[in-house]
Amino acid sequence: MADTKIENIPDTMLALRLKGKGMETVDFEEMEVPRPESDQVLCKVEAVAACSSDNKIIDQGAEHSLMYGWDTAKSPVTLGHEGCVRAVEVGEKWQDKIQVGARYAVQPAVPAGPTRNLENYRDNAAGIDKIAIGYTLPGMYAEYVLIDPEVIETSCLLPVPYEGLAHFQGALSEPISCVIAAQQHNVHVVKDAPDAPRRAELGLLEGGTAMVIGAGPMGLLHVEIAMTHKPSTIIVSEPNDKRRGRADEFFTARAEKAGMNLVLTVPDELEDVIADVTDGGGVDDCIVALGINPVQQKSFDYLGKGGVTNLFGGVKADERMIQVDARRIHYDSISAVGSSGSDPSDIREALSMIADGQIRPGNYVAAVGGLDAARDLIEAVRAQKFEGKGVIYPSLRKPLEELDGWSADQERELLGA
Ligand SMILES: NC(=O)c1ccc[n+]([C@@H]2O[C@H](COP(=O)([O-])OP(=O)(O)OC[C@H]3O[C@@H](n4cnc5c(N)ncnc54)[C@H](O)[C@@H]3O)[C@@H](O)[C@H]2O)c1
């Protein structure tokens, strides 16, 4: 039993649980607050953000690729994977490493096999080398979360860099980290002169034309991170006027100040805009920030020579096949990349970009609420009701409040801190 704790930990807590498959099996449960064994850490959840992926696990249950056959009807799980936590009771094994009271951003994708509940996994968890918080590991739509040793051993608890960083900023470091990771997958093979050796450069081409298709919350984050790669132009295609308006509000002046050209357009005019901006050459980098198969396929047509399209949004299993022009791969060296999730190093980079103001997560917050609003928030995300991210503060009970941006000061006021 752990022997270091700071606060009176209650006997029970509220948690949002998936008890089968489908939204009708998602419900609140008053449950015992788990206490850490010597190799675990109990954390208080300070903030947790909703993600469109919450709905994927809800819809797929045991069939989700990160569930490995775990039957959520038999063994319910607590949802929530984008969070910021505070250690409140530290098992003996971690007492030199984890300070009681310290705050952490969580990397939910844990590159290791499980140490607990092996019998719940297919084949007793044989061969599993990636598990996730909010999937088979306890999630953060709860007042407390028990952290297993594999999370700490793989550096998936990342110290918040300074006390003034807001809880919601720590939670949003996760989606930001996915965007950082994704853009580093765009590889360009470059040469400084015809007789110079080739080298590979990670990231969007500096001085090139980058494009983001879809300006949902993730697409907007892509635009913000794209600016750090210093392309000369960023094209954004989005049919929804309000969402295009947000891209304009957040980035037009910033791009201008940084000497970049931001071009906002709609899907119907995209081809003409690309032809105009690139003199018919095509773009160097394309990010498809949505999971629509025909849009992914079409993205190859927008690429210029050596261009890379990044299939950031996942498609449904039965829509997985797309056709690619093999002659363009051969003659024009176009390529496609993709990534899902991120590594602890990407969370660290996200935290540092938030700390020095390169990324402003408050822009993306469109709703806040207490833990009792978590189910409503997940349904709102499914219905695309909000223009940004929703943040839950598990210590509060409060219906969802729609907002246009959020700040550390507003958070402090809400929490009475
Ligand atoms: N790879 C990863 O690590 C990772 C991480 C998080 C989310 N995602 C995925 O990223 C995607 C985007 O997430 P989101 O929360 O912003 O989703 P979202 O559904 O809110 O946004 C998608 C946007 O695309 C727009 N759109 C639809 N058709 C279009 C078209 N033909 N051309 C241009 N725009 C079009 C929509 O109007 C919407 O604004 C999702 O598929 C999500 O699962 C991937």
The ligand as a Gaussian input file, in Angstrom:
#p B3LYP/6-31G(d) Opt

LIG

0 1
 N       -4.201000      10.956000     -36.698000
 C       -4.441000      11.330000     -35.457000
 O       -3.589000      11.206000     -34.575000
 C       -5.761000      11.963000     -35.108000
 C       -5.958000      12.512000     -33.834000
 C       -7.191000      13.126000     -33.544000
 C       -8.177000      13.180000     -34.519000
 N       -7.946000      12.599000     -35.750000
 C       -8.949000      12.654000     -36.824000
 O       -8.902000      13.942000     -37.411000
 C      -10.119000      14.176000     -38.116000
 C      -10.584000      15.609000     -37.875000
 O      -10.985000      15.771000     -36.526000
 P      -11.976000      16.978000     -36.134000
 O      -12.290000      16.800000     -34.686000
 O      -11.414000      18.274000     -36.609000
 O      -13.247000      16.561000     -37.019000
 P      -14.481000      17.403000     -37.554000
 O      -15.414000      16.390000     -38.110000
 O      -14.952000      18.352000     -36.502000
 O      -13.894000      18.294000     -38.770000
 C      -13.861000      17.904000     -40.104000
 C      -14.114000      19.145000     -40.982000
 O      -14.022000      18.767000     -42.348000
 C      -14.974000      19.556000     -43.067000
 N      -15.233000      18.944000     -44.385000
 C      -16.136000      17.984000     -44.709000
 N      -16.047000      17.693000     -46.028000
 C      -15.044000      18.457000     -46.528000
 C      -14.449000      18.574000     -47.816000
 N      -14.859000      17.873000     -48.854000
 N      -13.426000      19.445000     -47.976000
 C      -13.001000      20.200000     -46.927000
 N      -13.516000      20.109000     -45.695000
 C      -14.527000      19.254000     -45.493000
 C      -16.169000      19.589000     -42.141000
 O      -17.049000      20.648000     -42.449000
 C      -15.503000      19.747000     -40.777000
 O      -15.383000      21.105000     -40.422000
 C      -11.092000      13.082000     -37.631000
 O      -11.194000      12.104000     -38.647000
 C      -10.407000      12.506000     -36.390000
 O      -10.747000      11.173000     -36.132000
 C       -6.756000      12.026000     -36.062000

